[in-house]
């Protein structure tokens, strides 16, 4: 059993507590719900998938070209060193080697994006003017530099492999609880340059006791602006492809019933609103402003959030889902439905961490609710997949569950998945990852286009100029005319031309597993996902 599995799945109280501290109460609640019996699925199979999401149109050597467009990614978690780095205080060489290993996992799975936890708790995995260095990287709380720039390395190496790099931030968490190795609520242990040490008026300790952590107060406009600036610094300094939040805004409530102690900021800024409405508006403002400001800085950078999977239950609100679980609208003041309706996001990736047929939160019921919400909007729907739950008792004991859920995703027009987390993707418990890879990720995929860039000009058509086999058996091509960010290589052996490889401009263009009697075409793909017409065909000479 891996460290992450012990954190999430262990039955001892101490293990459950650490999981709650590291990942959040919402995921732990999801993990320990007990499902009712799911509908029987004969022979452990599922309905055949619908047609793949719309992709390339065009021809290669007179054959139609086919490419799926969907996002495929995994979360690479740094808090508590759950995925990466394997422990704090590693050398630069060790951290780099580990990261490259995770990219190898992504490439082997035919992923096209990686979501890296670069601000887990008021800290940074880059030299920041706003935050101290992360102790999960350096092994220290003093804020001193490790002497190199991990973010620059991580972005460059992801791009070299044709992977988008999405910078994953926790906006308001300032520290992590002390029992798992964080600062907790001991201000004396904060780095000298920690903003919550420099601005004690911004910090809130919650909950009381040894499991508490510091938060930036979301109700103080200056604190919110600082948090935004600290994240946008990474957008300005690095060639990131996306800004990503999960579901941590106001904290999940503690079992003791203790309320988040923001009475002072509410008294000053509440303006007569009910406290719950005021809190929701504070989160709404953060989401709206981040979307607007990212577009002002780098309009090609996408902004998305992966919230808890239930907005509200239908028993609370007729617009809600037919579920009976925790409600993000009321519990953590996240009005996810409003964000979608107002177009404050480029994508949303609800964490649907339950099984098909689960009585409190049935996967199919929630999938239908979210796909219905997306209609008429420019917001793309991805799904957060619960790879970490594979092997739990009940319906999660069946290794086909993720495969079956992903089949439903395609039937309902979902545009991609993000898997939690990287350790489980690599671990492939019960062969569940291998199973869904064969069924759904067997060949590469282009990324979906950002809907707000529908009017982007089509890139110029490139040319394939030559091909040669290298010592490993790969077929390597030269080209001219790729003046965009990415390229896509197609192959036909007499039938429809399929996508066989994608990559960043400047990276080697190659078919890693060439087939006999193949003909190839190349396209250029810009930052928004807009693809050029396919090049004239090139048929390499027989070996």
RODO-2510 file (C-alpha; in nm, 4 decimals, decimal comma):
residues 543
     n   res          X          Y          Z
     1     x     0,0000     0,0000     0,0000
     2     x     0,1431     0,3387    -0,0995
     3     x     0,1736     0,6406     0,1270
     4     x    -0,1174     0,8133    -0,0414
     5     x    -0,3361     0,5074    -0,0067
     6     x    -0,2521     0,4882     0,3618
     7     x    -0,3484     0,8521     0,3958
     8     x    -0,6791     0,8029     0,2199
     9     x    -0,7847     0,4485     0,2793
    10     x    -0,6369     0,3394     0,6092
    11     x    -0,8759     0,2422     0,8844
    12     x    -0,6755     0,3752     1,1759
    13     x    -0,7916     0,7077     1,3157
    14     x    -0,4490     0,8661     1,2825
    15     x    -0,4328     0,7884     0,9113
    16     x    -0,7810     0,9271     0,8507
    17     x    -0,6844     1,2424     1,0393
    18     x    -0,3762     1,3028     0,8250
    19     x    -0,5797     1,2506     0,5088
    20     x    -0,8306     1,5054     0,6316
    21     x    -0,5558     1,7532     0,7064
    22     x    -0,3787     1,7096     0,3769
    23     x    -0,6599     1,6839     0,1257
    24     x    -0,9641     1,8294     0,2926
    25     x    -1,2781     1,7139     0,4639
    26     x    -1,4777     1,6926     0,1429
    27     x    -1,2639     1,4191    -0,0101
    28     x    -1,2515     1,2245     0,3141
    29     x    -1,6301     1,2387     0,3416
    30     x    -1,6516     1,1097    -0,0131
    31     x    -1,4033     0,8329     0,0539
    32     x    -1,5833     0,6951     0,3577
    33     x    -1,9409     0,7083     0,2321
    34     x    -2,0796     0,3564     0,1936
    35     x    -2,2493     0,2887    -0,1372
    36     x    -2,5646     0,0913    -0,1905
    37     x    -2,5506    -0,1946    -0,4348
    38     x    -2,4926    -0,0739    -0,7886
    39     x    -2,6938    -0,2075    -1,0806
    40     x    -2,5592    -0,5384    -1,2028
    41     x    -2,3319    -0,5139    -1,5074
    42     x    -2,3168    -0,8492    -1,6791
    43     x    -1,9743    -0,9902    -1,7436
    44     x    -1,8090    -0,6799    -1,5922
    45     x    -1,8622    -0,4948    -1,9213
    46     x    -2,0414    -0,1743    -2,0065
    47     x    -2,2251    -0,0131    -2,2926
    48     x    -2,0145     0,0692    -2,5975
    49     x    -1,8958     0,4309    -2,6045
    50     x    -2,0563     0,6863    -2,8262
    51     x    -1,8573     0,8556    -3,1017
    52     x    -1,5343     1,0198    -2,9864
    53     x    -1,5446     1,3940    -2,9192
    54     x    -1,5179     1,6011    -3,2347
    55     x    -1,1621     1,6496    -3,3516
    56     x    -0,9694     1,6956    -3,6716
    57     x    -1,1454     1,7355    -4,0013
    58     x    -0,9555     1,7072    -4,3271
    59     x    -0,7769     1,4509    -4,5358
    60     x    -0,4387     1,2832    -4,5582
    61     x    -0,3552     1,1125    -4,8882
    62     x    -0,7228     1,1165    -4,9774
    63     x    -0,8274     0,9545    -4,6482
    64     x    -1,0273     1,1302    -4,3755
    65     x    -0,8147     1,2335    -4,0789
    66     x    -0,9374     1,1456    -3,7321
    67     x    -0,8237     1,2775    -3,3937
    68     x    -1,0025     1,2851    -3,0621
    69     x    -1,0092     1,6181    -2,8816
    70     x    -1,0136     1,5803    -2,5051
    71     x    -0,8051     1,6825    -2,2078
    72     x    -0,6257     1,4008    -2,0267
    73     x    -0,4300     1,4835    -1,7153
    74     x    -0,3382     1,3973    -1,3589
    75     x    -0,2877     1,5983    -1,0419
    76     x     0,0715     1,5987    -0,9151
    77     x     0,0315     1,6795    -0,5460
    78     x     0,3118     1,8421    -0,3475
    79     x     0,1421     1,9096    -0,0118
    80     x     0,2646     1,6616     0,2475
    81     x     0,4809     1,5241    -0,0381
    82     x     0,1902     1,3014    -0,1327
    83     x     0,3169     1,2590    -0,4901
    84     x     0,6147     1,4877    -0,5452
    85     x     0,8845     1,5481    -0,4317
    86     x     0,8957     1,2136    -0,2524
    87     x     1,0234     1,3921     0,0574
    88     x     1,1287     1,7458     0,1483
    89     x     1,4852     1,8657     0,1200
    90     x     1,5946     1,6604    -0,1809
    91     x     1,8752     1,7878    -0,3994
    92     x     1,8078     1,9684    -0,7258
    93     x     1,9161     1,6599    -0,9210
    94     x     1,6846     1,4337    -0,7227
    95     x     1,3831     1,6611    -0,7631
    96     x     1,4454     1,6944    -1,1357
    97     x     1,4826     1,3199    -1,1812
    98     x     1,1607     1,2518    -0,9915
    99     x     0,9691     1,5065    -1,1944
   100     x     1,0924     1,3639    -1,5223
   101     x     0,9710     1,0256    -1,4006
   102     x     0,6227     1,1686    -1,3512
   103     x     0,6302     1,3121    -1,7020
   104     x     0,7233     0,9663    -1,8280
   105     x     0,4091     0,8346    -1,6570
   106     x     0,1978     1,1024    -1,8264
   107     x     0,3437     1,0285    -2,1690
   108     x     0,2972     0,6538    -2,1239
   109     x    -0,0703     0,7154    -2,0464
   110     x    -0,1158     0,9332    -2,3570
   111     x    -0,1974     1,2300    -2,1345
   112     x    -0,1686     1,5783    -2,2807
   113     x    -0,1637     1,7898    -1,9622
   114     x    -0,0255     1,7831    -1,6103
   115     x    -0,1577     1,9756    -1,3097
   116     x     0,1244     2,0578    -1,0686
   117     x     0,0662     2,1805    -0,7125
   118     x     0,2870     2,4900    -0,7126
   119     x     0,1164     2,6846    -0,4295
   120     x    -0,0089     2,4289    -0,1785
   121     x    -0,0378     2,6663     0,1187
   122     x     0,0691     3,0285     0,0901
   123     x     0,4090     2,9196    -0,0443
   124     x     0,5686     2,8826    -0,3850
   125     x     0,7631     2,6421    -0,6050
   126     x     0,9218     2,9389    -0,7820
   127     x     1,1264     3,2444    -0,6703
   128     x     0,8375     3,4661    -0,5644
   129     x     0,8169     3,8250    -0,4462
   130     x     0,4930     3,7346    -0,2671
   131     x     0,5495     3,4026    -0,0921
   132     x     0,8227     3,1994     0,0768
   133     x     0,9657     2,8853    -0,0768
   134     x     0,7587     2,5756    -0,0056
   135     x     0,8831     2,3637     0,2807
   136     x     0,7589     2,0573     0,0905
   137     x     1,0417     2,1344    -0,1525
   138     x     1,3181     2,2731     0,0698
   139     x     1,2524     2,0892     0,3957
   140     x     1,2724     2,4208     0,5809
   141     x     1,0293     2,6885     0,7034
   142     x     1,2775     2,9740     0,6766
   143     x     1,1808     3,0729     0,3208
   144     x     1,5378     3,0429     0,1925
   145     x     1,5917     2,9610    -0,1743
   146     x     1,6946     2,6113    -0,2838
   147     x     1,9223     2,7820    -0,5372
   148     x     1,7340     2,6932    -0,8552
   149     x     1,3995     2,7526    -1,0250
   150     x     1,1796     2,4401    -1,0193
   151     x     0,8920     2,6096    -1,2029
   152     x     1,1042     2,7028    -1,5024
   153     x     1,2333     2,3460    -1,5240
   154     x     0,8893     2,1879    -1,4814
   155     x     0,7223     2,4024    -1,7467
   156     x     1,0029     2,3547    -1,9991
   157     x     1,0192     1,9775    -1,9559
   158     x     0,6412     1,9343    -1,9754
   159     x     0,6330     2,1322    -2,2987
   160     x     0,9227     1,9334    -2,4423
   161     x     0,7001     1,6268    -2,4163
   162     x     0,3947     1,7911    -2,5680
   163     x     0,2188     1,8272    -2,2317
   164     x     0,0349     2,1375    -2,1201
   165     x     0,1460     2,2685    -1,7803
   166     x    -0,1363     2,3810    -1,5511
   167     x    -0,0212     2,5621    -1,2381
   168     x    -0,2350     2,4418    -0,9465
   169     x    -0,2887     2,6909    -0,6638
   170     x    -0,4644     2,6880    -0,3268
   171     x    -0,5646     3,0546    -0,2921
   172     x    -0,6422     3,1040     0,0776
   173     x    -0,4588     2,8352     0,2694
   174     x    -0,1616     2,9938     0,4442
   175     x    -0,0176     2,6962     0,6318
   176     x    -0,0801     2,3268     0,6916
   177     x    -0,1489     2,1656     1,0310
   178     x     0,1475     2,0850     1,2485
   179     x     0,0766     1,7112     1,3060
   180     x     0,1704     1,6301     0,9473
   181     x     0,4776     1,8539     0,9348
   182     x     0,3314     2,1992     0,8729
   183     x     0,3561     2,5222     1,0706
   184     x    -0,0003     2,4998     1,1977
   185     x    -0,1030     2,8175     1,3776
   186     x     0,2332     2,9000     1,5317
   187     x     0,3098     3,2440     1,3866
   188     x     0,6635     3,2317     1,5250
   189     x     0,7437     2,9488     1,2829
   190     x     0,6379     3,1423     0,9727
   191     x     0,9179     3,2389     0,7371
   192     x     1,0352     3,5983     0,7883
   193     x     0,8913     3,6940     0,4472
   194     x     0,5643     3,5034     0,4891
   195     x     0,2800     3,7451     0,4093
   196     x     0,0792     3,6282     0,7109
   197     x     0,3713     3,7201     0,9327
   198     x     0,4048     4,0601     0,7652
   199     x     0,0256     4,1128     0,7720
   200     x    -0,1115     3,9484     1,0869
   201     x    -0,4405     4,1311     1,0277
   202     x    -0,4983     3,9080     0,7233
   203     x    -0,4656     3,5774     0,9020
   204     x    -0,7321     3,3581     1,0551
   205     x    -0,6574     3,0434     1,2534
   206     x    -0,9040     2,7587     1,2031
   207     x    -0,9944     2,5256     1,3622
   208     x    -0,8757     2,5760     1,7164
   209     x    -0,6370     2,3205     1,8567
   210     x    -0,3470     2,1244     1,7155
   211     x    -0,5096     2,0561     1,3758
   212     x    -0,5521     2,4254     1,2965
   213     x    -0,3965     2,6127     1,0067
   214     x    -0,3689     2,9762     0,9049
   215     x    -0,5876     3,1173     0,6264
   216     x    -0,5814     3,4407     0,4361
   217     x    -0,9106     3,6057     0,5278
   218     x    -1,1204     3,5989     0,2056
   219     x    -1,3320     3,8859     0,3403
   220     x    -1,0497     4,1435     0,3410
   221     x    -1,0165     4,3043    -0,0055
   222     x    -0,6451     4,3761     0,0387
   223     x    -0,5770     4,0134     0,1305
   224     x    -0,7741     3,8897    -0,1694
   225     x    -0,5861     4,1249    -0,4033
   226     x    -0,2531     4,0069    -0,2607
   227     x    -0,3499     3,6431    -0,3093
   228     x    -0,4469     3,7145    -0,6704
   229     x    -0,1217     3,9010    -0,7336
   230     x     0,0831     3,6170    -0,5854
   231     x    -0,0712     3,3647    -0,8245
   232     x    -0,0663     3,5927    -1,1277
   233     x     0,3051     3,6439    -1,0731
   234     x     0,3539     3,2876    -1,1957
   235     x     0,1403     3,3583    -1,5027
   236     x     0,3515     3,6637    -1,5836
   237     x     0,6884     3,4935    -1,5281
   238     x     0,6311     3,1496    -1,6797
   239     x     0,4816     2,9992    -1,9947
   240     x     0,2053     2,8176    -1,8089
   241     x    -0,0922     2,6921    -2,0076
   242     x    -0,3474     2,7085    -1,7299
   243     x    -0,4313     2,8354    -1,3817
   244     x    -0,6070     2,5735    -1,1729
   245     x    -0,7860     2,5761    -0,8349
   246     x    -0,9349     2,2817    -0,6524
   247     x    -1,2152     2,3119    -0,3945
   248     x    -1,0401     2,4969    -0,1127
   249     x    -1,1913     2,8416    -0,0599
   250     x    -1,3584     2,8776     0,2779
   251     x    -1,2642     2,5691     0,4789
   252     x    -1,4810     2,2633     0,5122
   253     x    -1,6541     2,2716     0,8529
   254     x    -1,5083     2,0867     1,1461
   255     x    -1,7012     1,8160     1,3272
   256     x    -1,7069     2,0271     1,6415
   257     x    -1,9363     2,2779     1,4700
   258     x    -1,6844     2,5584     1,5157
   259     x    -1,7467     2,8442     1,2718
   260     x    -1,4751     3,0119     1,0691
   261     x    -1,3816     3,3116     1,2884
   262     x    -1,4183     3,5990     1,0415
   263     x    -1,6495     3,8172     1,2527
   264     x    -1,4145     4,1161     1,2356
   265     x    -1,3952     4,1319     0,8573
   266     x    -1,7675     4,0618     0,8285
   267     x    -1,8434     4,3532     1,0607
   268     x    -1,6201     4,5805     0,8522
   269     x    -1,7072     4,4665     0,4982
   270     x    -2,0355     4,2777     0,5252
   271     x    -2,2449     4,5768     0,4165
   272     x    -2,5628     4,4390     0,5684
   273     x    -2,5536     4,1053     0,3843
   274     x    -2,6216     3,7717     0,5464
   275     x    -2,2869     3,6178     0,6362
   276     x    -2,3335     3,3190     0,4037
   277     x    -2,4182     3,5464     0,1085
   278     x    -2,1232     3,7705     0,1908
   279     x    -1,8847     3,4747     0,1994
   280     x    -2,0143     3,3469    -0,1333
   281     x    -1,9699     3,6896    -0,2863
   282     x    -1,6095     3,7009    -0,1615
   283     x    -1,5363     3,3736    -0,3421
   284     x    -1,7274     3,4896    -0,6503
   285     x    -1,5162     3,8038    -0,6629
   286     x    -1,1935     3,6047    -0,6478
   287     x    -1,3064     3,3751    -0,9298
   288     x    -1,4338     3,6583    -1,1515
   289     x    -1,1274     3,8761    -1,1000
   290     x    -0,8840     3,5925    -1,1638
   291     x    -1,0561     3,5118    -1,4926
   292     x    -1,0533     3,8759    -1,6009
   293     x    -0,6946     3,9387    -1,4973
   294     x    -0,5563     3,6230    -1,6596
   295     x    -0,7160     3,7270    -1,9889
   296     x    -0,5577     4,0710    -1,9575
   297     x    -0,2107     3,9253    -1,8978
   298     x    -0,2092     3,6208    -2,1292
   299     x    -0,5422     3,5580    -2,3000
   300     x    -0,4393     3,2113    -2,4168
   301     x    -0,3977     3,0833    -2,0589
   302     x    -0,7016     2,8839    -1,9461
   303     x    -0,8599     2,9199    -1,6013
   304     x    -1,0416     2,6341    -1,4381
   305     x    -1,1590     2,5006    -1,1050
   306     x    -1,2153     2,1471    -0,9783
   307     x    -1,4838     2,1843    -0,7115
   308     x    -1,6590     1,9374    -0,4859
   309     x    -1,9019     1,7478    -0,7089
   310     x    -2,2322     1,8602    -0,5546
   311     x    -2,3543     2,2202    -0,5915
   312     x    -2,6794     2,1744    -0,3961
   313     x    -2,9172     1,8861    -0,3379
   314     x    -3,2599     1,9017    -0,4986
   315     x    -3,4222     1,8785    -0,1549
   316     x    -3,2572     2,2130    -0,0747
   317     x    -3,2958     2,3799    -0,4134
   318     x    -3,5079     2,2624    -0,7097
   319     x    -3,2137     2,3521    -0,9376
   320     x    -2,9891     2,1099    -0,7533
   321     x    -2,9039     1,7469    -0,8222
   322     x    -3,0926     1,4388    -0,7035
   323     x    -2,8304     1,3723    -0,4372
   324     x    -2,8054     1,3873    -0,0574
   325     x    -2,4443     1,4813     0,0094
   326     x    -2,2454     1,7804     0,1246
   327     x    -2,3411     2,0985    -0,0647
   328     x    -2,0565     2,3238    -0,1768
   329     x    -2,2890     2,6261    -0,2077
   330     x    -2,3871     2,6140     0,1595
   331     x    -2,0861     2,4483     0,3217
   332     x    -1,7791     2,6067     0,1603
   333     x    -1,9607     2,9027    -0,0044
   334     x    -1,8672     2,7952    -0,3567
   335     x    -2,1459     2,8875    -0,6000
   336     x    -2,0119     2,6676    -0,8763
   337     x    -2,3316     2,6926    -1,0797
   338     x    -2,3047     3,0708    -1,0926
   339     x    -1,9434     3,0556    -1,2080
   340     x    -2,0456     2,8458    -1,5061
   341     x    -2,3533     3,0494    -1,5915
   342     x    -2,1567     3,3748    -1,5843
   343     x    -1,8648     3,2377    -1,7851
   344     x    -1,6061     3,3135    -1,5185
   345     x    -1,4193     2,9942    -1,6089
   346     x    -1,2810     2,8319    -1,9199
   347     x    -1,3486     2,4867    -1,7755
   348     x    -1,4841     2,3222    -1,4648
   349     x    -1,3783     1,9759    -1,3450
   350     x    -1,6155     1,8624    -1,0689
   351     x    -1,4765     1,5944    -0,8413
   352     x    -1,7195     1,3088    -0,9039
   353     x    -1,5535     1,0753    -0,6582
   354     x    -1,8436     0,8304    -0,6267
   355     x    -1,9556     0,5157    -0,8016
   356     x    -2,2292     0,4436    -1,0520
   357     x    -2,5339     0,3592    -0,8417
   358     x    -2,4151     0,5152    -0,5145
   359     x    -2,7326     0,6238    -0,3350
   360     x    -2,6134     0,9525    -0,1831
   361     x    -2,4340     1,0781    -0,4934
   362     x    -2,4781     0,8584    -0,7984
   363     x    -2,2110     0,9202    -1,0607
   364     x    -2,4554     0,9080    -1,3513
   365     x    -2,6997     1,1459    -1,1815
   366     x    -2,4281     1,4028    -1,1180
   367     x    -2,2782     1,3642    -1,4641
   368     x    -2,6181     1,4408    -1,6182
   369     x    -2,6618     1,7425    -1,3897
   370     x    -2,3252     1,8903    -1,4844
   371     x    -2,3641     1,8283    -1,8579
   372     x    -2,7055     1,9947    -1,8471
   373     x    -2,5547     2,2961    -1,6677
   374     x    -2,2946     2,3389    -1,9431
   375     x    -2,5509     2,3759    -2,2219
   376     x    -2,5516     2,7227    -2,3756
   377     x    -2,2247     2,8234    -2,2058
   378     x    -1,8663     2,8515    -2,3282
   379     x    -1,7381     2,6574    -2,0272
   380     x    -1,5838     2,3174    -2,0951
   381     x    -1,6617     2,0196    -1,8744
   382     x    -1,3879     1,7886    -1,7535
   383     x    -1,4373     1,5357    -1,4739
   384     x    -1,2166     1,4796    -1,1710
   385     x    -1,1719     1,1008    -1,1499
   386     x    -1,1213     0,9120    -0,8215
   387     x    -0,8294     0,6850    -0,9096
   388     x    -0,7341     0,6979    -0,5406
   389     x    -1,0474     0,5042    -0,4422
   390     x    -0,9758     0,1937    -0,6480
   391     x    -0,9636    -0,1098    -0,4218
   392     x    -1,1925     0,0206    -0,1491
   393     x    -1,4622    -0,2199    -0,0356
   394     x    -1,7961    -0,2157    -0,2110
   395     x    -1,8320    -0,0989    -0,5694
   396     x    -1,4772     0,0420    -0,5769
   397     x    -1,3448    -0,3118    -0,5368
   398     x    -1,4277    -0,3701    -0,9050
   399     x    -1,1373    -0,2525    -1,1249
   400     x    -1,3797    -0,1734    -1,4088
   401     x    -1,5478     0,1167    -1,2274
   402     x    -1,3286     0,3992    -1,3617
   403     x    -1,3457     0,2550    -1,7124
   404     x    -1,7254     0,2436    -1,6906
   405     x    -1,7462     0,6002    -1,5631
   406     x    -1,5217     0,7223    -1,8434
   407     x    -1,7457     0,5440    -2,0935
   408     x    -2,0366     0,7454    -1,9532
   409     x    -1,8272     1,0623    -1,9850
   410     x    -1,7982     1,0051    -2,3578
   411     x    -2,1641     0,9237    -2,3992
   412     x    -2,2539     1,2557    -2,2365
   413     x    -2,0011     1,4663    -2,4280
   414     x    -1,7530     1,5359    -2,1477
   415     x    -1,4361     1,6941    -2,2888
   416     x    -1,1773     1,5267    -2,0694
   417     x    -1,0657     1,3952    -1,7328
   418     x    -0,8150     1,4775    -1,4592
   419     x    -0,7080     1,1847    -1,2410
   420     x    -0,6416     1,2062    -0,8678
   421     x    -0,3657     1,1559    -0,8197
   422     x    -0,0397     1,0831    -0,9981
   423     x     0,0649     0,8168    -0,7479
   424     x    -0,2465     0,6135    -0,8213
   425     x    -0,2032     0,6507    -1,1961
   426     x     0,1495     0,5161    -1,1638
   427     x     0,0468     0,2494    -0,9106
   428     x    -0,2266     0,1042    -1,1368
   429     x    -0,3971    -0,0783    -0,8515
   430     x    -0,5886    -0,3861    -0,9683
   431     x    -0,4954    -0,2924    -1,3253
   432     x    -0,7677    -0,0278    -1,3298
   433     x    -0,5474     0,2321    -1,5014
   434     x    -0,4298    -0,0130    -1,7649
   435     x    -0,7923    -0,1024    -1,8270
   436     x    -0,9138     0,2525    -1,8902
   437     x    -0,6016     0,3430    -2,0862
   438     x    -0,6655     0,0618    -2,3331
   439     x    -1,0322     0,1557    -2,3639
   440     x    -1,0054     0,5347    -2,3767
   441     x    -0,6443     0,6577    -2,4042
   442     x    -0,4990     0,4062    -2,6488
   443     x    -0,3929     0,6772    -2,8944
   444     x    -0,2956     1,0440    -2,8529
   445     x    -0,5542     1,3224    -2,8393
   446     x    -0,5548     1,6907    -2,9235
   447     x    -0,6610     1,9309    -2,6520
   448     x    -1,0056     2,0896    -2,6746
   449     x    -1,0196     2,4403    -2,8147
   450     x    -1,0964     2,7233    -2,5766
   451     x    -1,4483     2,8282    -2,6658
   452     x    -1,3755     3,1989    -2,6209
   453     x    -1,1131     3,1762    -2,8966
   454     x    -1,3517     3,0499    -3,1642
   455     x    -1,2546     3,3317    -3,4020
   456     x    -0,8794     3,2580    -3,3961
   457     x    -0,7207     3,2621    -3,7425
   458     x    -0,6283     2,9212    -3,8811
   459     x    -0,2514     2,8523    -3,8763
   460     x    -0,0614     2,8075    -4,2011
   461     x    -0,0191     2,4561    -4,3375
   462     x     0,3271     2,3057    -4,2718
   463     x     0,5227     2,0583    -4,4858
   464     x     0,6851     1,7252    -4,4116
   465     x     1,0184     1,7261    -4,5937
   466     x     1,1898     1,3955    -4,5126
   467     x     1,1797     1,0868    -4,2897
   468     x     1,4380     0,8453    -4,1524
   469     x     1,4439     0,5585    -3,9051
   470     x     1,6706     0,5977    -3,6047
   471     x     1,8501     0,3253    -3,4100
   472     x     1,5465     0,2621    -3,1887
   473     x     1,3114     0,2024    -3,4801
   474     x     1,1333     0,5371    -3,4560
   475     x     1,0494     0,7152    -3,7781
   476     x     1,1813     1,0698    -3,7421
   477     x     1,0638     1,3529    -3,9677
   478     x     1,1890     1,6925    -4,0708
   479     x     0,9442     1,9721    -4,1525
   480     x     0,9105     2,3287    -4,2597
   481     x     0,6444     2,5840    -4,1871
   482     x     0,5398     2,4977    -3,8304
   483     x     0,5239     2,8487    -3,6893
   484     x     0,2797     2,7755    -3,4068
   485     x     0,3109     2,6326    -3,0577
   486     x     0,2410     2,2675    -3,1371
   487     x     0,2242     2,0105    -3,4141
   488     x     0,0217     1,6929    -3,4792
   489     x     0,1336     1,3942    -3,6878
   490     x    -0,1159     1,1676    -3,8693
   491     x    -0,0658     0,8272    -4,0323
   492     x    -0,2685     0,6273    -4,2822
   493     x    -0,2076     0,2762    -4,4110
   494     x    -0,4943     0,2922    -4,6557
   495     x    -0,7818     0,3676    -4,4198
   496     x    -0,8679     0,6790    -4,2169
   497     x    -0,5602     0,8707    -4,1010
   498     x    -0,5141     0,8515    -3,7237
   499     x    -0,3248     1,0816    -3,4901
   500     x    -0,0026     0,9074    -3,3842
   501     x     0,1977     1,1832    -3,2121
   502     x     0,1777     1,5416    -3,0918
   503     x     0,4423     1,7749    -2,9606
   504     x     0,5707     2,1218    -2,8960
   505     x     0,7328     2,3117    -3,1804
   506     x     1,1056     2,2399    -3,1717
   507     x     1,0627     1,8897    -3,0310
   508     x     1,1443     1,5861    -3,2433
   509     x     0,8609     1,4865    -3,4771
   510     x     0,8458     1,1082    -3,4781
   511     x     0,6177     0,8079    -3,5054
   512     x     0,7394     0,5887    -3,2178
   513     x     0,5793     0,2741    -3,3604
   514     x     0,5723     0,3026    -3,7403
   515     x     0,3702     0,0582    -3,9487
   516     x     0,4504    -0,0798    -4,2918
   517     x     0,3176     0,1003    -4,6007
   518     x     0,2391     0,4186    -4,4069
   519     x     0,1786     0,7683    -4,5351
   520     x     0,1995     1,0733    -4,3097
   521     x     0,0609     1,4260    -4,2851
   522     x     0,1413     1,7065    -4,0412
   523     x    -0,0634     1,9915    -3,8984
   524     x     0,0247     2,2981    -3,6934
   525     x    -0,1750     2,3716    -3,3754
   526     x    -0,1733     2,7104    -3,2020
   527     x    -0,2108     2,7930    -2,8327
   528     x    -0,5894     2,7961    -2,8510
   529     x    -0,6057     2,4502    -3,0091
   530     x    -0,6819     2,5798    -3,3574
   531     x    -0,5416     2,3367    -3,6129
   532     x    -0,4112     2,4084    -3,9622
   533     x    -0,5111     2,2123    -4,2708
   534     x    -0,3065     1,8951    -4,3024
   535     x     0,0136     1,9009    -4,5030
   536     x     0,0590     1,7224    -4,8335
   537     x     0,1241     1,3532    -4,7726
   538     x     0,4716     1,2057    -4,7350
   539     x     0,5313     0,8330    -4,7886
   540     x     0,8693     0,7272    -4,6510
   541     x     1,0662     0,4904    -4,8722
   542     x     1,0462     0,1248    -4,7727
   543     x     1,3310     0,0192    -4,5459
***
